[in-house]
Amino acid sequence: MGATNGSGDGTGSTGPAAGYDVVVVGAGAAGLSAALLLGRSRRRVAVVDSGEPRNAPAARMHGFLSRDGMPPAELLAAGRAEAAGYGVEFFDTPADEITADGDGFGLRLAGGAVLTARRVLVATGLRDELPGLPGVRERWGRDVLHCPYCHGYEVRDEPLGVLGTGPGSVHQALMVRQWSGDVVLFAHGVEPDAEQREQLAARGVRVEETPVRRLAVADGALRGVELTDGRIVPRTAVFAAPRMVPRDGLLTPLGCARDETTGAVVTEGPGRTSVAGVWAVGNVTDARAQVPVAVGAGAAAAMDINNGLVVEDVAGAVAAARAVSATTGA
């Protein structure tokens, strides 16, 4: 399928007509990290991206060494510029389908264009399905938060809340307690068991049993949590765990193996799927991967991909040399 072979002399691919060595789908932290390293490995790389970063609502990202406090959009812009400096090409359009045959892969873009490649790396991330309470979507990534490691320090010592969205909400409340001594778990249908209630009480986390009606927002900021009995519990920030849905639809037609319990695409090592030539990294396979983790995963996958391509290129060069030798009798 238009697969290209490296030239074997350190100059990468054989030219535009041959297709790409690697197509990376997704230009978030993981995808750009992989593209950068592959570009520096003198591979011909295309990055396809639909322009919908998960962390777009967040004003700043935190906990990333040397980049703490940087706006997410600035990181992505810098990553694009760095990768482009090594010849990586960008296609700002959704990817509709990945197909495979014995020679490589074809990636069909929205509009019908098809890119061909020897390898594919999928780093399409996930989408957050938010609780359906009024005010949550409006304030998401601002003062309605998910990850305390990302945003806990910025709301330290403030009156905080945790919305009960599932069994993990109790753990989230105990976690958030690390950043503030004033934490309320709004159970909202979640029923902590006796042991959990003991833990919450010991840590001074109050449990509010009355269901939540909405988040009270005024003057562009969260003011509190309104309950169904009309009371408003003042809070300046609320943590809520969304349902995290991987954007892994491109991997399904390829037949990538999935975990029988969770349904998640299974990977091993540096992101190898069960389909030879296909890698998946970042939030598409690891919902907990923060930006620095995703960057590392992308780099590890890129090295693994390039190492495999080197082996393939060497084998091709040896076969070609043997064919010449057999023909010339040398």
HUJOVEN-V320067 format. One record per backbone hydrogen bond with DSSP energy under -0.5 kcal/mol. NH is the residue of the N-H (numbers start at 0). CO is the residue of the C=O. E is the energy in kcal/mol with one decimal. If there is no record, write none. Layout:
BEGIN
NH	CO	E
NH	CO	E
END
This chain:
BEGIN
3	19	-0.5
6	11	-3.0
17	14	-1.7
18	15	-1.5
19	115	-2.9
20	43	-2.0
21	43	-1.8
22	118	-1.9
23	21	-0.5
23	45	-3.2
24	22	-0.5
24	120	-3.0
25	23	-0.7
25	47	-3.2
31	27	-2.6
32	28	-1.9
33	29	-2.2
34	30	-2.5
35	31	-2.6
36	32	-2.0
37	33	-2.5
38	34	-2.6
39	35	-2.2
40	36	-0.9
41	38	-1.7
42	37	-2.0
44	42	-0.7
45	21	-2.0
46	88	-3.0
47	23	-2.9
48	90	-2.3
55	52	-1.4
56	53	-0.5
57	54	-1.2
58	140	-0.6
60	69	-2.2
64	62	-0.7
66	63	-2.7
67	63	-0.6
68	60	-3.0
69	66	-2.2
73	70	-0.9
74	70	-1.5
75	71	-2.2
76	72	-2.3
77	73	-2.5
78	74	-2.6
79	75	-2.4
80	76	-2.2
81	77	-2.5
82	78	-2.5
83	79	-2.9
84	80	-1.5
85	82	-1.7
86	83	-2.0
87	82	-1.7
88	44	-2.6
90	46	-2.9
92	90	-1.7
95	107	-2.8
96	107	-1.4
98	105	-2.8
100	103	-2.1
103	100	-0.9
104	116	-2.8
105	98	-2.6
106	114	-3.4
107	96	-2.7
107	105	-0.6
108	106	-0.5
108	112	-3.5
109	93	-2.6
111	108	-2.6
114	106	-2.7
116	104	-2.2
117	19	-1.3
118	20	-1.6
119	276	-2.5
120	22	-2.4
121	278	-3.0
122	24	-3.4
122	120	-0.6
126	244	-2.5
128	126	-0.6
128	242	-3.1
129	127	-0.8
133	212	-0.6
135	132	-1.8
138	134	-1.6
139	135	-0.7
139	136	-0.7
140	143	-2.7
141	138	-2.2
142	138	-1.3
143	138	-1.8
144	142	-0.5
144	237	-2.9
147	145	-0.6
150	146	-2.0
151	147	-2.5
154	150	-0.7
154	151	-1.1
155	152	-1.3
156	178	-2.4
157	154	-1.7
159	157	-0.7
159	181	-2.8
160	236	-1.7
161	183	-2.3
162	238	-2.7
163	185	-2.7
164	162	-0.8
168	165	-2.1
169	166	-0.8
171	167	-2.1
172	168	-2.4
173	169	-2.3
174	170	-2.2
175	171	-2.9
176	172	-1.6
177	174	-1.9
178	175	-2.2
179	175	-0.8
182	180	-0.6
183	159	-1.8
184	205	-3.2
185	161	-2.7
185	183	-0.7
186	184	-1.1
186	207	-1.8
187	207	-0.6
189	186	-2.6
191	189	-0.7
196	192	-2.6
197	193	-2.0
198	194	-2.1
199	195	-2.8
200	196	-2.5
201	197	-2.3
202	198	-1.6
203	200	-1.2
204	199	-2.9
205	182	-1.8
205	203	-0.6
207	184	-2.9
207	205	-0.6
208	206	-0.7
212	225	-2.8
213	225	-1.6
214	133	-2.7
215	223	-2.6
216	214	-0.7
217	220	-2.5
220	217	-1.0
222	215	-3.4
223	215	-1.4
224	232	-2.3
225	213	-2.2
225	223	-0.5
226	230	-3.1
227	210	-2.3
229	226	-1.9
232	224	-2.7
232	230	-0.5
233	231	-0.7
234	222	-1.0
235	158	-2.4
236	158	-1.0
237	142	-2.4
238	160	-3.2
239	144	-3.0
240	162	-0.5
241	239	-0.7
242	128	-2.6
243	241	-0.7
244	126	-2.8
244	242	-0.7
245	243	-0.6
246	124	-2.6
247	245	-1.5
250	247	-1.4
251	247	-0.7
251	248	-0.5
252	248	-0.7
254	250	-0.5
254	251	-1.7
255	250	-1.5
258	263	-3.1
262	258	-2.1
265	256	-2.6
267	271	-1.9
270	268	-0.8
271	267	-2.0
272	277	-2.3
275	273	-0.6
277	274	-1.9
278	119	-2.6
279	270	-2.5
280	121	-1.9
283	280	-0.7
284	281	-1.8
285	281	-2.1
288	285	-1.7
289	287	-0.6
293	289	-2.8
294	290	-2.5
295	291	-2.0
296	292	-2.4
297	293	-2.5
298	294	-2.0
299	295	-2.4
300	296	-2.3
301	297	-2.2
302	298	-2.2
303	299	-2.0
304	300	-2.8
305	301	-2.8
306	302	-2.5
307	303	-1.9
308	304	-2.2
309	305	-2.5
310	306	-2.0
311	307	-2.1
312	308	-2.9
313	309	-2.7
314	310	-2.2
315	311	-2.3
316	312	-2.5
317	313	-2.6
318	314	-2.3
319	315	-2.3
320	316	-2.5
321	317	-2.5
322	318	-2.1
323	319	-2.2
324	320	-2.4
325	321	-2.6
326	322	-1.8
327	323	-2.6
328	324	-1.8
329	324	-0.7
END
